[in-house]
Amino acid sequence: MCNNIVHFPNNDEFPEGSDEMLIKEIHGLISLFQNPDLSKKTREAIFNEIIDLTTRLTDQI
């Protein structure tokens, strides 16, 4: 059974320029996204967060 609680960090939780932290968070969200028991709404929220974090990561380059 899955409780469908997802923690999305706010921008203050990552130090500026912390690529490793962003990569770890993205990796964790991708793993969570692959859970077939998640609702469509939860999967959409995770997907949008992956896109947001990926954009933040690539904007730092």
PDB file of N, H, CA, C and O in Angstrom:
ATOM      1  N   MET A   1       0.848  -1.181   0.000  1.00  0.00           N
ATOM      2  CA  MET A   1       0.000   0.000   0.000  1.00  0.00           C
ATOM      3  C   MET A   1       0.891   1.242   0.000  1.00  0.00           C
ATOM      4  O   MET A   1       1.907   1.294   0.694  1.00  0.00           O
ATOM      5  N   CYS A   2       0.504   2.207  -0.766  1.00  0.00           N
ATOM      6  H   CYS A   2      -0.321   2.164  -1.329  1.00  0.00           H
ATOM      7  CA  CYS A   2       1.286   3.434  -0.901  1.00  0.00           C
ATOM      8  C   CYS A   2       0.456   4.601  -0.388  1.00  0.00           C
ATOM      9  O   CYS A   2      -0.734   4.705  -0.686  1.00  0.00           O
ATOM     10  N   ASN A   3       1.095   5.489   0.395  1.00  0.00           N
ATOM     11  H   ASN A   3       2.062   5.404   0.637  1.00  0.00           H
ATOM     12  CA  ASN A   3       0.345   6.606   0.958  1.00  0.00           C
ATOM     13  C   ASN A   3       0.302   7.817   0.036  1.00  0.00           C
ATOM     14  O   ASN A   3      -0.370   8.801   0.345  1.00  0.00           O
ATOM     15  N   ASN A   4       1.014   7.763  -1.101  1.00  0.00           N
ATOM     16  H   ASN A   4       1.560   6.964  -1.352  1.00  0.00           H
ATOM     17  CA  ASN A   4       1.007   8.825  -2.113  1.00  0.00           C
ATOM     18  C   ASN A   4       1.420  10.186  -1.584  1.00  0.00           C
ATOM     19  O   ASN A   4       0.983  11.208  -2.112  1.00  0.00           O
ATOM     20  N   ILE A   5       2.252  10.223  -0.554  1.00  0.00           N
ATOM     21  H   ILE A   5       2.607   9.393  -0.124  1.00  0.00           H
ATOM     22  CA  ILE A   5       2.774  11.490  -0.054  1.00  0.00           C
ATOM     23  C   ILE A   5       4.113  11.733  -0.726  1.00  0.00           C
ATOM     24  O   ILE A   5       5.013  10.896  -0.668  1.00  0.00           O
ATOM     25  N   VAL A   6       4.232  12.880  -1.359  1.00  0.00           N
ATOM     26  H   VAL A   6       3.501  13.560  -1.406  1.00  0.00           H
ATOM     27  CA  VAL A   6       5.444  13.222  -2.090  1.00  0.00           C
ATOM     28  C   VAL A   6       5.993  14.511  -1.521  1.00  0.00           C
ATOM     29  O   VAL A   6       5.261  15.484  -1.341  1.00  0.00           O
ATOM     30  N   HIS A   7       7.291  14.514  -1.237  1.00  0.00           N
ATOM     31  H   HIS A   7       7.885  13.723  -1.383  1.00  0.00           H
ATOM     32  CA  HIS A   7       7.949  15.726  -0.738  1.00  0.00           C
ATOM     33  C   HIS A   7       8.647  16.417  -1.892  1.00  0.00           C
ATOM     34  O   HIS A   7       9.535  15.842  -2.521  1.00  0.00           O
ATOM     35  N   PHE A   8       8.251  17.644  -2.171  1.00  0.00           N
ATOM     36  H   PHE A   8       7.530  18.111  -1.659  1.00  0.00           H
ATOM     37  CA  PHE A   8       8.935  18.451  -3.164  1.00  0.00           C
ATOM     38  C   PHE A   8       9.686  19.539  -2.427  1.00  0.00           C
ATOM     39  O   PHE A   8       9.073  20.366  -1.753  1.00  0.00           O
ATOM     40  N   PRO A   9      11.002  19.552  -2.543  1.00  0.00           N
ATOM     41  CA  PRO A   9      11.772  20.579  -1.832  1.00  0.00           C
ATOM     42  C   PRO A   9      11.503  21.952  -2.417  1.00  0.00           C
ATOM     43  O   PRO A   9      11.264  22.104  -3.615  1.00  0.00           O
ATOM     44  N   ASN A  10      11.546  22.950  -1.541  1.00  0.00           N
ATOM     45  H   ASN A  10      11.740  22.826  -0.567  1.00  0.00           H
ATOM     46  CA  ASN A  10      11.431  24.307  -2.066  1.00  0.00           C
ATOM     47  C   ASN A  10      12.818  24.784  -2.476  1.00  0.00           C
ATOM     48  O   ASN A  10      13.816  24.122  -2.191  1.00  0.00           O
ATOM     49  N   ASN A  11      12.878  25.902  -3.125  1.00  0.00           N
ATOM     50  H   ASN A  11      12.067  26.440  -3.356  1.00  0.00           H
ATOM     51  CA  ASN A  11      14.146  26.389  -3.670  1.00  0.00           C
ATOM     52  C   ASN A  11      15.192  26.659  -2.596  1.00  0.00           C
ATOM     53  O   ASN A  11      16.384  26.661  -2.902  1.00  0.00           O
ATOM     54  N   ASP A  12      14.791  26.887  -1.360  1.00  0.00           N
ATOM     55  H   ASP A  12      13.822  26.886  -1.112  1.00  0.00           H
ATOM     56  CA  ASP A  12      15.728  27.195  -0.286  1.00  0.00           C
ATOM     57  C   ASP A  12      16.462  25.961   0.235  1.00  0.00           C
ATOM     58  O   ASP A  12      17.469  26.101   0.930  1.00  0.00           O
ATOM     59  N   GLU A  13      15.986  24.762  -0.081  1.00  0.00           N
ATOM     60  H   GLU A  13      15.168  24.649  -0.645  1.00  0.00           H
ATOM     61  CA  GLU A  13      16.585  23.550   0.460  1.00  0.00           C
ATOM     62  C   GLU A  13      17.859  23.140  -0.261  1.00  0.00           C
ATOM     63  O   GLU A  13      18.630  22.343   0.273  1.00  0.00           O
ATOM     64  N   PHE A  14      18.098  23.654  -1.439  1.00  0.00           N
ATOM     65  H   PHE A  14      17.472  24.302  -1.872  1.00  0.00           H
ATOM     66  CA  PHE A  14      19.301  23.321  -2.183  1.00  0.00           C
ATOM     67  C   PHE A  14      20.233  24.514  -2.185  1.00  0.00           C
ATOM     68  O   PHE A  14      19.824  25.618  -2.544  1.00  0.00           O
ATOM     69  N   PRO A  15      21.476  24.312  -1.791  1.00  0.00           N
ATOM     70  CA  PRO A  15      22.434  25.411  -1.900  1.00  0.00           C
ATOM     71  C   PRO A  15      22.643  25.777  -3.364  1.00  0.00           C
ATOM     72  O   PRO A  15      22.550  24.922  -4.245  1.00  0.00           O
ATOM     73  N   GLU A  16      22.920  27.031  -3.613  1.00  0.00           N
ATOM     74  H   GLU A  16      22.996  27.726  -2.897  1.00  0.00           H
ATOM     75  CA  GLU A  16      23.139  27.501  -4.986  1.00  0.00           C
ATOM     76  C   GLU A  16      24.257  26.697  -5.646  1.00  0.00           C
ATOM     77  O   GLU A  16      25.315  26.485  -5.052  1.00  0.00           O
ATOM     78  N   GLY A  17      24.018  26.259  -6.856  1.00  0.00           N
ATOM     79  H   GLY A  17      23.158  26.431  -7.339  1.00  0.00           H
ATOM     80  CA  GLY A  17      25.040  25.528  -7.590  1.00  0.00           C
ATOM     81  C   GLY A  17      25.214  24.080  -7.182  1.00  0.00           C
ATOM     82  O   GLY A  17      26.241  23.475  -7.489  1.00  0.00           O
ATOM     83  N   SER A  18      24.248  23.518  -6.506  1.00  0.00           N
ATOM     84  H   SER A  18      23.414  24.010  -6.257  1.00  0.00           H
ATOM     85  CA  SER A  18      24.365  22.149  -6.025  1.00  0.00           C
ATOM     86  C   SER A  18      23.820  21.167  -7.064  1.00  0.00           C
ATOM     87  O   SER A  18      22.713  20.648  -6.925  1.00  0.00           O
ATOM     88  N   ASP A  19      24.612  20.924  -8.100  1.00  0.00           N
ATOM     89  H   ASP A  19      25.511  21.346  -8.214  1.00  0.00           H
ATOM     90  CA  ASP A  19      24.185  20.004  -9.151  1.00  0.00           C
ATOM     91  C   ASP A  19      23.934  18.603  -8.613  1.00  0.00           C
ATOM     92  O   ASP A  19      22.970  17.947  -9.009  1.00  0.00           O
ATOM     93  N   GLU A  20      24.799  18.143  -7.710  1.00  0.00           N
ATOM     94  H   GLU A  20      25.581  18.676  -7.388  1.00  0.00           H
ATOM     95  CA  GLU A  20      24.638  16.791  -7.177  1.00  0.00           C
ATOM     96  C   GLU A  20      23.313  16.631  -6.442  1.00  0.00           C
ATOM     97  O   GLU A  20      22.657  15.595  -6.555  1.00  0.00           O
ATOM     98  N   MET A  21      22.922  17.646  -5.694  1.00  0.00           N
ATOM     99  H   MET A  21      23.454  18.487  -5.602  1.00  0.00           H
ATOM    100  CA  MET A  21      21.652  17.571  -4.963  1.00  0.00           C
ATOM    101  C   MET A  21      20.476  17.547  -5.938  1.00  0.00           C
ATOM    102  O   MET A  21      19.522  16.794  -5.741  1.00  0.00           O
ATOM    103  N   LEU A  22      20.537  18.357  -6.974  1.00  0.00           N
ATOM    104  H   LEU A  22      21.312  18.968  -7.134  1.00  0.00           H
ATOM    105  CA  LEU A  22      19.470  18.359  -7.972  1.00  0.00           C
ATOM    106  C   LEU A  22      19.401  17.014  -8.692  1.00  0.00           C
ATOM    107  O   LEU A  22      18.315  16.481  -8.921  1.00  0.00           O
ATOM    108  N   ILE A  23      20.545  16.477  -9.040  1.00  0.00           N
ATOM    109  H   ILE A  23      21.427  16.910  -8.854  1.00  0.00           H
ATOM    110  CA  ILE A  23      20.580  15.190  -9.733  1.00  0.00           C
ATOM    111  C   ILE A  23      20.019  14.085  -8.846  1.00  0.00           C
ATOM    112  O   ILE A  23      19.262  13.239  -9.320  1.00  0.00           O
ATOM    113  N   LYS A  24      20.380  14.082  -7.570  1.00  0.00           N
ATOM    114  H   LYS A  24      20.996  14.770  -7.185  1.00  0.00           H
ATOM    115  CA  LYS A  24      19.850  13.078  -6.639  1.00  0.00           C
ATOM    116  C   LYS A  24      18.341  13.209  -6.499  1.00  0.00           C
ATOM    117  O   LYS A  24      17.632  12.203  -6.468  1.00  0.00           O
ATOM    118  N   GLU A  25      17.845  14.431  -6.416  1.00  0.00           N
ATOM    119  H   GLU A  25      18.421  15.249  -6.442  1.00  0.00           H
ATOM    120  CA  GLU A  25      16.403  14.656  -6.286  1.00  0.00           C
ATOM    121  C   GLU A  25      15.676  14.203  -7.549  1.00  0.00           C
ATOM    122  O   GLU A  25      14.625  13.567  -7.465  1.00  0.00           O
ATOM    123  N   ILE A  26      16.225  14.524  -8.711  1.00  0.00           N
ATOM    124  H   ILE A  26      17.078  15.041  -8.779  1.00  0.00           H
ATOM    125  CA  ILE A  26      15.617  14.093  -9.972  1.00  0.00           C
ATOM    126  C   ILE A  26      15.605  12.571 -10.056  1.00  0.00           C
ATOM    127  O   ILE A  26      14.599  11.976 -10.444  1.00  0.00           O
ATOM    128  N   HIS A  27      16.715  11.944  -9.695  1.00  0.00           N
ATOM    129  H   HIS A  27      17.532  12.428  -9.380  1.00  0.00           H
ATOM    130  CA  HIS A  27      16.798  10.481  -9.728  1.00  0.00           C
ATOM    131  C   HIS A  27      15.746   9.856  -8.803  1.00  0.00           C
ATOM    132  O   HIS A  27      15.077   8.892  -9.173  1.00  0.00           O
ATOM    133  N   GLY A  28      15.613  10.416  -7.604  1.00  0.00           N
ATOM    134  H   GLY A  28      16.157  11.199  -7.303  1.00  0.00           H
ATOM    135  CA  GLY A  28      14.615   9.908  -6.662  1.00  0.00           C
ATOM    136  C   GLY A  28      13.197  10.057  -7.188  1.00  0.00           C
ATOM    137  O   GLY A  28      12.368   9.163  -7.019  1.00  0.00           O
ATOM    138  N   LEU A  29      12.920  11.185  -7.823  1.00  0.00           N
ATOM    139  H   LEU A  29      13.593  11.912  -7.960  1.00  0.00           H
ATOM    140  CA  LEU A  29      11.587  11.410  -8.379  1.00  0.00           C
ATOM    141  C   LEU A  29      11.310  10.477  -9.555  1.00  0.00           C
ATOM    142  O   LEU A  29      10.188   9.998  -9.717  1.00  0.00           O
ATOM    143  N   ILE A  30      12.324  10.217 -10.371  1.00  0.00           N
ATOM    144  H   ILE A  30      13.236  10.605 -10.240  1.00  0.00           H
ATOM    145  CA  ILE A  30      12.142   9.275 -11.479  1.00  0.00           C
ATOM    146  C   ILE A  30      11.830   7.885 -10.937  1.00  0.00           C
ATOM    147  O   ILE A  30      10.958   7.194 -11.464  1.00  0.00           O
ATOM    148  N   SER A  31      12.531   7.477  -9.895  1.00  0.00           N
ATOM    149  H   SER A  31      13.239   8.039  -9.467  1.00  0.00           H
ATOM    150  CA  SER A  31      12.255   6.178  -9.274  1.00  0.00           C
ATOM    151  C   SER A  31      10.839   6.134  -8.720  1.00  0.00           C
ATOM    152  O   SER A  31      10.134   5.138  -8.884  1.00  0.00           O
ATOM    153  N   LEU A  32      10.424   7.207  -8.068  1.00  0.00           N
ATOM    154  H   LEU A  32      10.997   8.016  -7.935  1.00  0.00           H
ATOM    155  CA  LEU A  32       9.074   7.280  -7.517  1.00  0.00           C
ATOM    156  C   LEU A  32       8.032   7.271  -8.629  1.00  0.00           C
ATOM    157  O   LEU A  32       6.992   6.625  -8.498  1.00  0.00           O
ATOM    158  N   PHE A  33       8.300   7.979  -9.713  1.00  0.00           N
ATOM    159  H   PHE A  33       9.145   8.504  -9.819  1.00  0.00           H
ATOM    160  CA  PHE A  33       7.385   8.071 -10.851  1.00  0.00           C
ATOM    161  C   PHE A  33       7.088   6.699 -11.445  1.00  0.00           C
ATOM    162  O   PHE A  33       6.001   6.478 -11.979  1.00  0.00           O
ATOM    163  N   GLN A  34       8.033   5.785 -11.357  1.00  0.00           N
ATOM    164  H   GLN A  34       8.916   5.964 -10.923  1.00  0.00           H
ATOM    165  CA  GLN A  34       7.881   4.456 -11.943  1.00  0.00           C
ATOM    166  C   GLN A  34       6.981   3.537 -11.121  1.00  0.00           C
ATOM    167  O   GLN A  34       6.697   2.416 -11.543  1.00  0.00           O
ATOM    168  N   ASN A  35       6.534   3.992  -9.961  1.00  0.00           N
ATOM    169  H   ASN A  35       6.765   4.903  -9.618  1.00  0.00           H
ATOM    170  CA  ASN A  35       5.651   3.192  -9.119  1.00  0.00           C
ATOM    171  C   ASN A  35       4.273   3.098  -9.786  1.00  0.00           C
ATOM    172  O   ASN A  35       3.607   4.120  -9.950  1.00  0.00           O
ATOM    173  N   PRO A  36       3.834   1.903 -10.170  1.00  0.00           N
ATOM    174  CA  PRO A  36       2.549   1.766 -10.866  1.00  0.00           C
ATOM    175  C   PRO A  36       1.336   2.014  -9.972  1.00  0.00           C
ATOM    176  O   PRO A  36       0.222   2.141 -10.480  1.00  0.00           O
ATOM    177  N   ASP A  37       1.523   2.084  -8.665  1.00  0.00           N
ATOM    178  H   ASP A  37       2.428   1.980  -8.252  1.00  0.00           H
ATOM    179  CA  ASP A  37       0.404   2.274  -7.749  1.00  0.00           C
ATOM    180  C   ASP A  37       0.030   3.741  -7.544  1.00  0.00           C
ATOM    181  O   ASP A  37      -0.961   4.032  -6.875  1.00  0.00           O
ATOM    182  N   LEU A  38       0.796   4.658  -8.100  1.00  0.00           N
ATOM    183  H   LEU A  38       1.601   4.421  -8.643  1.00  0.00           H
ATOM    184  CA  LEU A  38       0.511   6.077  -7.912  1.00  0.00           C
ATOM    185  C   LEU A  38      -0.688   6.501  -8.748  1.00  0.00           C
ATOM    186  O   LEU A  38      -0.931   5.974  -9.834  1.00  0.00           O
ATOM    187  N   SER A  39      -1.425   7.462  -8.218  1.00  0.00           N
ATOM    188  H   SER A  39      -1.227   7.890  -7.336  1.00  0.00           H
ATOM    189  CA  SER A  39      -2.554   7.998  -8.969  1.00  0.00           C
ATOM    190  C   SER A  39      -2.048   8.855 -10.127  1.00  0.00           C
ATOM    191  O   SER A  39      -0.896   9.290 -10.140  1.00  0.00           O
ATOM    192  N   LYS A  40      -2.918   9.084 -11.086  1.00  0.00           N
ATOM    193  H   LYS A  40      -3.854   8.731 -11.076  1.00  0.00           H
ATOM    194  CA  LYS A  40      -2.551   9.910 -12.239  1.00  0.00           C
ATOM    195  C   LYS A  40      -2.167  11.317 -11.787  1.00  0.00           C
ATOM    196  O   LYS A  40      -1.212  11.898 -12.302  1.00  0.00           O
ATOM    197  N   LYS A  41      -2.903  11.855 -10.834  1.00  0.00           N
ATOM    198  H   LYS A  41      -3.679  11.383 -10.416  1.00  0.00           H
ATOM    199  CA  LYS A  41      -2.634  13.208 -10.335  1.00  0.00           C
ATOM    200  C   LYS A  41      -1.246  13.275  -9.681  1.00  0.00           C
ATOM    201  O   LYS A  41      -0.502  14.232  -9.900  1.00  0.00           O
ATOM    202  N   THR A  42      -0.905  12.271  -8.889  1.00  0.00           N
ATOM    203  H   THR A  42      -1.509  11.495  -8.711  1.00  0.00           H
ATOM    204  CA  THR A  42       0.405  12.232  -8.233  1.00  0.00           C
ATOM    205  C   THR A  42       1.515  12.076  -9.264  1.00  0.00           C
ATOM    206  O   THR A  42       2.552  12.731  -9.168  1.00  0.00           O
ATOM    207  N   ARG A  43       1.300  11.209 -10.248  1.00  0.00           N
ATOM    208  H   ARG A  43       0.457  10.677 -10.326  1.00  0.00           H
ATOM    209  CA  ARG A  43       2.302  11.019 -11.302  1.00  0.00           C
ATOM    210  C   ARG A  43       2.516  12.310 -12.089  1.00  0.00           C
ATOM    211  O   ARG A  43       3.647  12.638 -12.448  1.00  0.00           O
ATOM    212  N   GLU A  44       1.436  13.043 -12.358  1.00  0.00           N
ATOM    213  H   GLU A  44       0.517  12.777 -12.067  1.00  0.00           H
ATOM    214  CA  GLU A  44       1.564  14.319 -13.068  1.00  0.00           C
ATOM    215  C   GLU A  44       2.355  15.325 -12.241  1.00  0.00           C
ATOM    216  O   GLU A  44       3.183  16.058 -12.782  1.00  0.00           O
ATOM    217  N   ALA A  45       2.106  15.365 -10.938  1.00  0.00           N
ATOM    218  H   ALA A  45       1.433  14.770 -10.498  1.00  0.00           H
ATOM    219  CA  ALA A  45       2.838  16.280 -10.057  1.00  0.00           C
ATOM    220  C   ALA A  45       4.325  15.925 -10.030  1.00  0.00           C
ATOM    221  O   ALA A  45       5.181  16.808 -10.078  1.00  0.00           O
ATOM    222  N   ILE A  46       4.621  14.643  -9.956  1.00  0.00           N
ATOM    223  H   ILE A  46       3.926  13.925  -9.918  1.00  0.00           H
ATOM    224  CA  ILE A  46       6.021  14.202  -9.961  1.00  0.00           C
ATOM    225  C   ILE A  46       6.673  14.558 -11.296  1.00  0.00           C
ATOM    226  O   ILE A  46       7.794  15.066 -11.327  1.00  0.00           O
ATOM    227  N   PHE A  47       5.976  14.292 -12.389  1.00  0.00           N
ATOM    228  H   PHE A  47       5.065  13.880 -12.363  1.00  0.00           H
ATOM    229  CA  PHE A  47       6.507  14.603 -13.718  1.00  0.00           C
ATOM    230  C   PHE A  47       6.811  16.095 -13.845  1.00  0.00           C
ATOM    231  O   PHE A  47       7.873  16.473 -14.339  1.00  0.00           O
ATOM    232  N   ASN A  48       5.890  16.937 -13.404  1.00  0.00           N
ATOM    233  H   ASN A  48       5.027  16.630 -13.002  1.00  0.00           H
ATOM    234  CA  ASN A  48       6.104  18.385 -13.480  1.00  0.00           C
ATOM    235  C   ASN A  48       7.288  18.819 -12.623  1.00  0.00           C
ATOM    236  O   ASN A  48       8.034  19.722 -13.002  1.00  0.00           O
ATOM    237  N   GLU A  49       7.459  18.183 -11.480  1.00  0.00           N
ATOM    238  H   GLU A  49       6.853  17.449 -11.172  1.00  0.00           H
ATOM    239  CA  GLU A  49       8.597  18.512 -10.616  1.00  0.00           C
ATOM    240  C   GLU A  49       9.914  18.064 -11.258  1.00  0.00           C
ATOM    241  O   GLU A  49      10.925  18.757 -11.146  1.00  0.00           O
ATOM    242  N   ILE A  50       9.906  16.919 -11.923  1.00  0.00           N
ATOM    243  H   ILE A  50       9.085  16.356 -12.015  1.00  0.00           H
ATOM    244  CA  ILE A  50      11.101  16.468 -12.643  1.00  0.00           C
ATOM    245  C   ILE A  50      11.471  17.491 -13.713  1.00  0.00           C
ATOM    246  O   ILE A  50      12.642  17.841 -13.859  1.00  0.00           O
ATOM    247  N   ILE A  51      10.488  17.965 -14.453  1.00  0.00           N
ATOM    248  H   ILE A  51       9.537  17.680 -14.334  1.00  0.00           H
ATOM    249  CA  ILE A  51      10.736  18.971 -15.492  1.00  0.00           C
ATOM    250  C   ILE A  51      11.293  20.244 -14.870  1.00  0.00           C
ATOM    251  O   ILE A  51      12.251  20.818 -15.388  1.00  0.00           O
ATOM    252  N   ASP A  52      10.700  20.694 -13.758  1.00  0.00           N
ATOM    253  H   ASP A  52       9.922  20.228 -13.337  1.00  0.00           H
ATOM    254  CA  ASP A  52      11.157  21.920 -13.090  1.00  0.00           C
ATOM    255  C   ASP A  52      12.604  21.788 -12.611  1.00  0.00           C
ATOM    256  O   ASP A  52      13.420  22.681 -12.841  1.00  0.00           O
ATOM    257  N   LEU A  53      12.918  20.684 -11.953  1.00  0.00           N
ATOM    258  H   LEU A  53      12.256  19.958 -11.766  1.00  0.00           H
ATOM    259  CA  LEU A  53      14.278  20.487 -11.447  1.00  0.00           C
ATOM    260  C   LEU A  53      15.287  20.339 -12.583  1.00  0.00           C
ATOM    261  O   LEU A  53      16.414  20.825 -12.488  1.00  0.00           O
ATOM    262  N   THR A  54      14.878  19.668 -13.651  1.00  0.00           N
ATOM    263  H   THR A  54      13.963  19.273 -13.727  1.00  0.00           H
ATOM    264  CA  THR A  54      15.766  19.532 -14.805  1.00  0.00           C
ATOM    265  C   THR A  54      16.044  20.893 -15.429  1.00  0.00           C
ATOM    266  O   THR A  54      17.171  21.178 -15.832  1.00  0.00           O
ATOM    267  N   THR A  55      15.027  21.723 -15.507  1.00  0.00           N
ATOM    268  H   THR A  55      14.110  21.491 -15.180  1.00  0.00           H
ATOM    269  CA  THR A  55      15.201  23.079 -16.029  1.00  0.00           C
ATOM    270  C   THR A  55      16.142  23.875 -15.142  1.00  0.00           C
ATOM    271  O   THR A  55      17.015  24.583 -15.645  1.00  0.00           O
ATOM    272  N   ARG A  56      15.979  23.768 -13.828  1.00  0.00           N
ATOM    273  H   ARG A  56      15.270  23.193 -13.419  1.00  0.00           H
ATOM    274  CA  ARG A  56      16.882  24.466 -12.900  1.00  0.00           C
ATOM    275  C   ARG A  56      18.311  23.983 -13.074  1.00  0.00           C
ATOM    276  O   ARG A  56      19.251  24.777 -13.026  1.00  0.00           O
ATOM    277  N   LEU A  57      18.472  22.690 -13.274  1.00  0.00           N
ATOM    278  H   LEU A  57      17.709  22.045 -13.312  1.00  0.00           H
ATOM    279  CA  LEU A  57      19.809  22.118 -13.448  1.00  0.00           C
ATOM    280  C   LEU A  57      20.450  22.626 -14.738  1.00  0.00           C
ATOM    281  O   LEU A  57      21.617  23.018 -14.739  1.00  0.00           O
ATOM    282  N   THR A  58      19.700  22.621 -15.823  1.00  0.00           N
ATOM    283  H   THR A  58      18.752  22.303 -15.823  1.00  0.00           H
ATOM    284  CA  THR A  58      20.272  23.045 -17.102  1.00  0.00           C
ATOM    285  C   THR A  58      20.442  24.556 -17.185  1.00  0.00           C
ATOM    286  O   THR A  58      21.299  25.031 -17.931  1.00  0.00           O
ATOM    287  N   ASP A  59      19.654  25.322 -16.444  1.00  0.00           N
ATOM    288  H   ASP A  59      18.959  24.936 -15.838  1.00  0.00           H
ATOM    289  CA  ASP A  59      19.810  26.781 -16.433  1.00  0.00           C
ATOM    290  C   ASP A  59      21.092  27.206 -15.738  1.00  0.00           C
ATOM    291  O   ASP A  59      21.569  28.320 -15.954  1.00  0.00           O
ATOM    292  N   GLN A  60      21.661  26.334 -14.902  1.00  0.00           N
ATOM    293  H   GLN A  60      21.273  25.429 -14.727  1.00  0.00           H
ATOM    294  CA  GLN A  60      22.885  26.665 -14.176  1.00  0.00           C
ATOM    295  C   GLN A  60      24.119  26.516 -15.053  1.00  0.00           C
ATOM    296  O   GLN A  60      25.199  26.988 -14.697  1.00  0.00           O
ATOM    297  N   ILE A  61      23.963  25.870 -16.181  1.00  0.00           N
ATOM    298  H   ILE A  61      23.086  25.487 -16.470  1.00  0.00           H
ATOM    299  CA  ILE A  61      25.122  25.612 -17.048  1.00  0.00           C
ATOM    300  C   ILE A  61      25.506  26.874 -17.788  1.00  0.00           C
ATOM    301  O   ILE A  61      26.458  26.866 -18.569  1.00  0.00           O
TER     302      ILE A  61
END
